[in-house]
Amino acid sequence: MSLAPPLPLSKAIKVGNKFVGSDHPCFIIAEIGNNHNGDFELAKKSVKAAAFAGADAVKFQKRFLNETFTKEMLASPQTSSRGRGLGSTYGEYRRKLELSEEDLCALKVLAHELGMVFFVTAFDLKGAELLSRVGMDCWKIASFDLTHTQLLEYVAQMGQPIFMSTGMSDLFEVDRAVDAVLKYNDRLIIKHCVSVYPTPDDDLNIGAIPLMIKRYTPLPIGYSGHEIGFVPTVVAVALGASSVERHFTLDKTLPGPDHATVSLDPIEFSEMTRQIRRIEKAVKDNEKYLHEKEVAHRNKHSKSIVARVNIPVGVVITAEMICFKSPGHGIKPYNINRVVGKTAKKDIPEDTIIREDDIKNTN
């Protein structure tokens, strides 16, 4: 791996009217993908629902089937029982899901009217050419095409931000893909992903996010999740993901394999967004310090050095004469040597806090 392009790299990348990076709010993508089921009206409703649920961006998919799949694969039976409602062969199923260039242009206008970023995953070079005419805010390279160097380089030369998922690949292949993009384009967001649908908790491997942050710094690292529910996605943000992407559906009972398995409905997506905004507040500081809001509670409940017995003036204080009690606005227990062995300057009543001016500073 070289990862040392002549291009200067930035830790924050502008995508549409927002920024993606560790110092910015998490960029949340609603992956509508194929969940419109080829119905333009359903696609529009999905965009509106995603905006209401707090998404920063909506994403769709575009394929030219003969460019993406072999004839044999297109003719094969549709194996998913939910997908068979859209076609008996894989090709019939896929053809049902394709939106036109005009559809995508209209959806882009709608997304922008709602204040969201709009983009589409390209799965082949012909699709990428079409999408260049649509005029997106950014690009997405799916995990399937991480090894498709020709597509990577074509998209990179568009000069726009690129989200790149890394499922189904090892670090060597991710390094190659990153290098392929960085030869032409420094606006790259790398997304940790496991391409299992749905992904069991044991296989999510979100602990790799800190490793990827370190390995590809300063490039932003995101997360594209396929788990059931959204708790791991929120954890990914806590681990440093600058962007998250989740499949989005209006109705999990619709035909199609993604609706019920890996997608969040509007209520779930909205709650995930709320929890992400909550957790990013909780992890924004990376230093340990005494918070000003803790001081009053500390003064009330932490411990001070207290006289266990009456200590007359002139007496040398021993360890047996003291104990440790709240409130905590006196001498801290870890400063016991500032009290033991010192002489009382005045009478110190039993069960009172010993103060600095109660003792002499010399032995």
Legacy VTK file of the C-alpha trace (Angstrom):
# vtk DataFile Version 3.0
C-alpha trace
ASCII
DATASET POLYDATA
POINTS 363 float
0.000 0.000 0.000
1.268 3.456 -0.769
-1.493 5.698 0.636
0.819 8.599 -0.107
-0.713 10.449 -3.072
0.487 13.859 -4.186
-2.941 15.218 -3.230
-3.331 16.930 0.161
-5.858 15.101 2.310
-8.488 16.731 4.475
-10.144 15.357 7.614
-13.421 17.031 6.608
-15.040 16.625 3.197
-17.852 18.854 1.960
-20.769 16.857 0.574
-23.536 19.030 -0.809
-24.227 21.628 1.877
-22.782 19.525 4.711
-19.405 18.294 5.918
-18.342 14.733 6.700
-15.567 14.409 9.260
-14.755 13.774 12.893
-15.353 17.404 13.891
-18.811 17.517 12.328
-22.182 15.916 13.115
-22.534 12.362 11.890
-23.719 12.323 8.263
-26.740 9.991 8.159
-27.685 8.316 4.869
-31.040 6.681 4.154
-30.282 3.955 1.616
-33.604 3.683 -0.204
-31.732 1.586 -2.746
-34.225 -0.746 -4.389
-36.936 -0.389 -1.742
-39.084 1.690 -4.097
-39.762 -1.613 -5.948
-39.616 0.246 -9.258
-42.517 2.514 -8.258
-41.633 6.180 -8.726
-44.436 7.346 -6.424
-43.185 5.010 -3.689
-39.687 6.400 -4.244
-40.968 9.962 -3.733
-42.822 9.008 -0.569
-39.633 7.344 0.693
-37.573 10.487 0.117
-40.081 12.593 2.036
-40.230 10.076 4.896
-36.419 9.919 5.095
-36.239 13.700 5.407
-38.844 13.642 8.180
-36.859 10.884 9.947
-33.743 13.078 10.082
-31.648 11.772 7.192
-28.949 14.037 5.789
-28.958 12.199 2.477
-30.919 9.720 0.411
-29.310 7.182 -1.870
-30.639 5.008 -4.662
-29.078 2.416 -6.994
-28.673 2.248 -10.773
-27.715 -0.717 -12.927
-27.679 -1.532 -16.610
-28.362 -5.203 -16.187
-26.505 -6.480 -19.241
-23.474 -4.469 -18.138
-23.608 -5.719 -14.542
-24.655 -9.390 -14.795
-24.027 -12.299 -17.156
-26.935 -13.743 -19.171
-26.692 -16.885 -17.093
-27.089 -14.978 -13.852
-30.022 -12.956 -15.190
-31.758 -16.160 -16.302
-31.254 -17.901 -12.959
-34.294 -18.413 -10.682
-34.958 -15.729 -8.106
-33.947 -17.485 -4.891
-35.430 -15.072 -2.360
-39.062 -15.887 -1.608
-39.747 -12.186 -1.031
-38.008 -11.268 -4.271
-40.119 -13.709 -6.329
-43.037 -11.332 -5.907
-41.192 -9.017 -8.295
-40.086 -11.653 -10.816
-39.439 -15.371 -11.163
-35.896 -14.957 -12.512
-33.139 -12.777 -11.157
-33.279 -10.686 -14.338
-37.038 -10.108 -14.109
-36.634 -9.121 -10.475
-33.796 -6.694 -11.247
-35.561 -5.106 -14.236
-38.561 -4.379 -12.040
-36.355 -2.334 -9.696
-34.762 0.053 -12.186
-35.660 3.732 -12.174
-35.174 5.859 -15.288
-32.817 8.774 -15.710
-35.829 11.100 -15.601
-37.017 9.499 -12.373
-33.631 10.006 -10.742
-33.459 13.645 -11.848
-36.878 14.300 -10.326
-35.918 12.571 -7.085
-32.774 14.707 -6.915
-34.862 17.878 -7.166
-37.184 16.613 -4.424
-34.293 15.698 -2.121
-32.723 19.122 -2.583
-36.047 20.840 -1.873
-36.120 18.918 1.421
-32.551 19.969 2.285
-30.943 16.578 1.684
-27.958 15.371 -0.294
-28.875 13.085 -3.209
-26.777 10.340 -4.762
-26.969 6.944 -6.432
-24.718 3.902 -6.374
-23.265 3.059 -9.781
-22.671 -0.647 -10.426
-21.267 -0.442 -13.975
-19.585 2.073 -16.245
-22.678 2.706 -18.350
-24.646 3.441 -15.198
-21.912 5.809 -14.060
-22.146 7.665 -17.360
-25.887 8.091 -16.856
-25.401 9.301 -13.306
-22.872 11.877 -14.443
-25.720 13.374 -16.494
-28.091 13.288 -13.519
-25.612 15.480 -11.643
-25.324 14.102 -8.134
-23.851 15.644 -4.989
-21.472 12.722 -4.492
-20.881 9.107 -5.531
-21.119 5.704 -3.892
-19.017 2.651 -4.659
-20.647 -0.470 -3.251
-18.705 -3.257 -1.595
-19.391 -5.399 -4.667
-17.194 -3.088 -6.738
-14.307 -2.413 -4.381
-12.148 -4.539 -6.709
-13.555 -2.963 -9.904
-10.588 -0.665 -10.510
-11.945 0.669 -13.799
-15.148 1.862 -12.134
-13.217 3.291 -9.181
-10.969 5.336 -11.449
-13.842 6.506 -13.649
-15.820 7.761 -10.670
-12.734 9.248 -9.007
-12.048 11.377 -12.058
-15.453 13.035 -11.667
-13.817 15.042 -8.869
-16.774 14.750 -6.498
-16.895 13.221 -3.000
-16.955 9.417 -2.954
-18.379 7.090 -0.320
-16.739 3.679 -0.646
-17.969 0.599 1.223
-15.493 -2.131 2.118
-17.548 -5.291 2.659
-16.354 -8.623 1.269
-12.744 -7.426 1.198
-9.590 -7.664 3.275
-7.323 -4.745 4.122
-5.057 -5.435 1.155
-7.956 -4.961 -1.252
-9.164 -1.880 0.628
-5.655 -0.399 0.371
-5.643 -1.006 -3.393
-9.038 0.624 -3.810
-8.044 3.631 -1.702
-4.897 4.089 -3.770
-6.892 3.801 -7.011
-9.186 6.637 -5.917
-6.520 8.858 -4.373
-4.581 8.982 -7.645
-7.341 11.240 -8.932
-9.469 12.387 -6.022
-8.796 13.252 -2.385
-12.472 13.521 -1.367
-12.918 9.950 -0.172
-14.997 8.606 2.729
-14.258 4.956 3.537
-17.081 2.934 5.102
-16.656 -0.167 7.231
-19.181 -2.745 6.076
-19.952 -6.458 6.385
-21.966 -7.732 3.433
-24.107 -10.322 5.185
-27.863 -9.732 4.992
-28.749 -9.435 7.836
-25.442 -9.422 9.728
-25.413 -11.309 13.056
-23.972 -9.351 15.966
-20.980 -11.717 16.173
-20.008 -10.792 12.602
-20.445 -7.007 12.628
-16.777 -6.352 13.482
-17.403 -2.678 14.236
-14.313 -2.809 16.417
-12.431 -2.411 13.116
-13.554 1.219 12.876
-10.805 2.619 15.166
-8.241 0.548 13.232
-9.462 2.029 9.946
-9.442 5.549 11.389
-5.795 5.100 12.313
-4.825 3.362 9.065
-6.442 5.834 6.670
-6.133 9.074 8.632
-7.095 11.805 7.948
-9.772 10.385 5.622
-13.198 10.118 7.308
-14.341 6.600 8.194
-18.011 5.689 8.128
-20.212 2.651 8.662
-22.683 0.921 6.383
-24.744 -1.478 8.488
-26.905 -4.472 7.677
-27.767 -5.598 11.187
-31.243 -6.056 12.592
-32.138 -2.961 14.587
-29.846 0.023 14.980
-27.946 -0.248 18.267
-24.667 -1.315 16.568
-24.967 1.674 14.228
-25.109 4.013 17.212
-22.101 2.206 18.704
-20.250 2.737 15.405
-20.721 6.479 15.882
-19.365 6.195 19.422
-16.309 4.423 17.957
-15.661 7.300 15.574
-17.770 6.724 12.451
-18.279 10.095 10.758
-21.101 8.806 8.581
-23.613 5.966 8.775
-25.767 4.390 6.115
-28.813 2.188 6.681
-31.390 0.700 4.331
-34.732 2.491 4.561
-38.238 1.232 3.796
-41.724 2.581 4.225
-43.136 -0.880 4.877
-41.284 -4.038 5.879
-44.064 -6.227 4.463
-43.475 -5.093 0.868
-42.108 -7.675 -1.592
-38.353 -7.591 -2.067
-35.537 -9.115 0.012
-34.273 -5.916 1.651
-37.463 -4.615 3.246
-37.800 -7.010 6.157
-34.218 -8.183 6.598
-31.873 -5.183 6.723
-34.078 -2.090 6.478
-35.321 0.343 9.088
-38.819 1.768 8.823
-39.423 5.497 9.388
-40.073 5.115 13.120
-36.885 3.057 13.634
-34.802 5.365 11.454
-36.055 8.418 13.330
-35.193 6.830 16.668
-31.752 5.824 15.380
-31.142 9.419 14.306
-32.212 10.681 17.711
-29.884 8.258 19.489
-26.971 9.150 17.197
-27.421 12.830 17.951
-27.501 11.942 21.622
-24.385 9.764 21.573
-22.289 12.190 19.544
-22.838 14.753 22.276
-21.703 12.182 24.823
-18.420 11.393 23.017
-17.474 14.848 21.749
-14.819 15.369 24.468
-11.749 13.137 24.434
-10.107 14.371 27.635
-10.743 13.560 31.300
-11.431 16.568 33.470
-13.487 17.796 36.432
-16.647 19.153 34.893
-17.878 22.415 36.346
-21.335 20.869 36.784
-19.795 18.202 39.042
-18.275 20.638 41.536
-21.341 21.096 43.727
-21.968 17.344 43.891
-18.272 16.712 44.598
-18.266 19.256 47.424
-21.301 17.603 48.956
-20.483 13.900 48.653
-16.729 13.375 48.296
-14.712 12.878 51.493
-12.713 15.262 53.677
-10.324 14.634 56.599
-12.382 14.834 59.803
-11.436 14.791 63.496
-12.429 11.412 64.956
-11.963 12.802 68.489
-11.529 16.184 70.151
-8.032 17.403 69.279
-6.730 20.022 71.754
-4.506 22.886 70.682
-0.796 21.966 70.678
-1.382 18.225 70.136
0.464 16.423 67.361
-2.210 14.795 65.190
-1.939 11.031 64.643
-3.703 8.773 62.150
-5.879 7.400 64.926
-7.312 10.879 65.565
-8.808 11.300 62.093
-11.356 9.705 59.762
-12.858 10.503 56.340
-16.393 11.801 55.835
-18.552 13.964 53.599
-18.941 16.801 52.753
-15.915 17.108 50.513
-14.926 20.744 50.657
-12.089 20.128 53.143
-8.634 18.537 52.846
-8.792 15.471 50.576
-7.902 12.040 52.034
-5.001 11.701 49.599
-3.434 14.703 51.355
-3.338 12.892 54.709
0.369 13.781 55.138
-0.636 17.435 55.331
-2.485 16.596 58.583
-0.881 13.576 60.286
2.247 14.617 62.185
1.206 18.255 62.236
0.338 20.253 65.396
-3.121 21.609 66.081
-3.116 25.426 66.141
-6.475 25.508 67.906
-8.936 23.150 69.496
-10.514 20.958 66.827
-13.905 19.554 67.918
-14.787 15.918 67.317
-16.527 15.143 63.994
-15.587 18.410 62.317
-13.674 18.929 59.112
-9.982 19.747 59.706
-9.014 22.851 57.755
-5.658 24.160 56.619
-5.737 26.981 59.206
-6.430 24.471 62.015
-2.881 23.061 61.839
0.704 24.241 61.778
2.593 23.519 58.548
5.743 22.441 60.396
6.345 19.209 62.337
LINES 1 364
363 0 1 2 3 4 5 6 7 8 9 10 11 12 13 14 15 16 17 18 19 20 21 22 23 24 25 26 27 28 29 30 31 32 33 34 35 36 37 38 39 40 41 42 43 44 45 46 47 48 49 50 51 52 53 54 55 56 57 58 59 60 61 62 63 64 65 66 67 68 69 70 71 72 73 74 75 76 77 78 79 80 81 82 83 84 85 86 87 88 89 90 91 92 93 94 95 96 97 98 99 100 101 102 103 104 105 106 107 108 109 110 111 112 113 114 115 116 117 118 119 120 121 122 123 124 125 126 127 128 129 130 131 132 133 134 135 136 137 138 139 140 141 142 143 144 145 146 147 148 149 150 151 152 153 154 155 156 157 158 159 160 161 162 163 164 165 166 167 168 169 170 171 172 173 174 175 176 177 178 179 180 181 182 183 184 185 186 187 188 189 190 191 192 193 194 195 196 197 198 199 200 201 202 203 204 205 206 207 208 209 210 211 212 213 214 215 216 217 218 219 220 221 222 223 224 225 226 227 228 229 230 231 232 233 234 235 236 237 238 239 240 241 242 243 244 245 246 247 248 249 250 251 252 253 254 255 256 257 258 259 260 261 262 263 264 265 266 267 268 269 270 271 272 273 274 275 276 277 278 279 280 281 282 283 284 285 286 287 288 289 290 291 292 293 294 295 296 297 298 299 300 301 302 303 304 305 306 307 308 309 310 311 312 313 314 315 316 317 318 319 320 321 322 323 324 325 326 327 328 329 330 331 332 333 334 335 336 337 338 339 340 341 342 343 344 345 346 347 348 349 350 351 352 353 354 355 356 357 358 359 360 361 362
